[in-house]
Amino acid sequence: MKAVQSLYTIAPMLLATIGVVGLFQTFISPETLHALFSGSIWSDTFVGTLVGGVSVGQPVISYVIGGELLEEGISLYAITAFILAWVTLGVVQLPLEASIFGARFTLVRNVLTVVFAMLIAFAVGMTISLLA
């Protein structure tokens, strides 16, 4: 009974994840991805951070999208930056965050988030390339 209740609870998120992946595959072609992500470590990391920062969603969806990007040959630097920015950066909710915590705090937090998302993406990409 508890398992059925858990499934009932996560069913909307599961369906949303499947729907987002379907929309992602339908509206974003591989050519668009390869035009957006050039293969340069610096620009891919920056673009991944920007795209993740302006996107809003649940972390579980970012992992699915990250897997799809990896299958399309997008660099791990870009995918890591995208996932970190998706989860920690929230351009859409900036006005709400500023009204609750103050503009200075919001600005500092988001600038640090961009910097650390890029630094962590570089660290992860370099670590994986050394181990592979």
C-alpha positions as CSV (number, residue, x, y, z in Angstrom):
1,M,0.0,0.0,0.0
2,K,2.9,2.3,0.8
3,A,4.5,1.6,-2.6
4,V,1.2,2.5,-4.4
5,Q,1.0,5.7,-2.4
6,S,4.6,6.6,-3.3
7,L,3.9,5.9,-7.0
8,Y,0.8,8.1,-6.8
9,T,2.9,10.9,-5.3
10,I,5.7,10.8,-7.9
11,A,3.5,10.0,-10.9
12,P,3.0,13.7,-11.9
13,M,6.8,14.4,-11.7
14,L,7.5,11.2,-13.7
15,L,5.0,12.2,-16.4
16,A,6.4,15.7,-16.5
17,T,9.9,14.3,-17.0
18,I,8.8,12.1,-19.8
19,G,7.0,15.1,-21.4
20,V,9.9,17.4,-21.1
21,V,12.3,14.9,-22.7
22,G,9.8,14.4,-25.5
23,L,9.5,18.2,-26.1
24,F,13.2,18.5,-25.9
25,Q,13.8,15.9,-28.6
26,T,11.0,17.3,-30.7
27,F,11.8,21.0,-30.7
28,I,15.6,21.0,-30.2
29,S,17.3,19.3,-33.1
30,P,20.9,17.9,-33.0
31,E,21.9,20.7,-35.4
32,T,20.6,23.3,-33.0
33,L,22.6,21.7,-30.1
34,H,25.8,21.5,-32.1
35,A,25.4,25.2,-33.2
36,L,24.8,26.2,-29.6
37,F,27.7,24.1,-28.2
38,S,30.7,24.6,-30.4
39,G,33.0,22.1,-28.7
40,S,35.2,24.8,-27.0
41,I,35.6,24.1,-23.3
42,W,35.2,27.7,-22.3
43,S,32.3,28.6,-24.5
44,D,30.4,25.4,-23.9
45,T,30.7,25.8,-20.1
46,F,29.5,29.4,-20.4
47,V,26.6,28.5,-22.7
48,G,25.7,25.6,-20.4
49,T,25.6,27.9,-17.4
50,L,23.5,30.5,-19.2
51,V,21.0,28.0,-20.5
52,G,20.7,26.2,-17.2
53,G,20.4,29.6,-15.4
54,V,17.4,30.8,-17.4
55,S,15.7,27.4,-17.4
56,V,13.6,26.4,-14.4
57,G,12.8,22.9,-13.4
58,Q,13.3,20.0,-11.0
59,P,16.7,18.5,-10.6
60,V,15.6,15.1,-11.7
61,I,14.6,16.6,-15.1
62,S,18.0,18.2,-15.5
63,Y,19.7,14.8,-15.2
64,V,17.5,13.3,-17.9
65,I,18.1,16.3,-20.2
66,G,21.9,16.0,-19.3
67,G,21.8,12.4,-20.4
68,E,20.2,13.3,-23.7
69,L,22.8,16.0,-24.3
70,L,25.6,13.5,-23.5
71,E,24.1,11.1,-26.1
72,E,24.2,14.0,-28.7
73,G,27.9,14.5,-28.1
74,I,27.7,17.6,-26.0
75,S,30.8,18.0,-23.7
76,L,30.7,17.1,-20.1
77,Y,31.8,20.6,-19.2
78,A,28.6,22.1,-20.7
79,I,26.4,19.4,-19.2
80,T,27.8,19.8,-15.8
81,A,27.5,23.6,-15.9
82,F,23.9,23.2,-17.2
83,I,22.9,20.9,-14.4
84,L,24.5,23.0,-11.7
85,A,23.0,26.2,-13.0
86,W,19.6,24.6,-13.5
87,V,19.5,23.5,-9.9
88,T,21.2,26.5,-8.2
89,L,20.6,29.5,-10.4
90,G,17.2,31.0,-10.9
91,V,16.9,34.0,-13.1
92,V,13.2,33.6,-13.3
93,Q,12.7,33.8,-9.5
94,L,15.2,36.7,-9.0
95,P,12.5,39.3,-8.3
96,L,10.9,37.1,-5.6
97,E,14.3,36.2,-4.1
98,A,15.3,39.9,-4.0
99,S,12.1,40.9,-2.3
100,I,12.5,38.3,0.4
101,F,16.3,38.3,1.0
102,G,17.2,41.7,-0.4
103,A,18.8,42.7,-3.7
104,R,22.4,42.7,-2.5
105,F,22.2,39.1,-1.2
106,T,20.4,37.9,-4.3
107,L,23.1,39.5,-6.6
108,V,26.0,38.1,-4.6
109,R,24.5,34.7,-4.4
110,N,23.7,34.5,-8.1
111,V,27.2,35.8,-9.2
112,L,28.9,33.3,-6.9
113,T,26.6,30.6,-8.3
114,V,27.6,31.4,-11.8
115,V,31.3,31.4,-10.9
116,F,31.2,28.2,-8.9
117,A,29.0,26.4,-11.5
118,M,31.7,27.1,-14.1
119,L,34.6,26.2,-11.7
120,I,32.9,22.9,-10.7
121,A,32.1,22.1,-14.4
122,F,35.8,22.5,-15.2
123,A,36.9,20.4,-12.3
124,V,34.4,17.6,-13.1
125,G,35.3,17.7,-16.8
126,M,39.1,17.6,-16.1
127,T,38.7,14.8,-13.5
128,I,36.6,12.6,-15.8
129,S,39.0,13.2,-18.7
130,L,42.0,12.2,-16.5
131,L,40.1,9.0,-15.3
132,A,38.9,8.0,-18.8
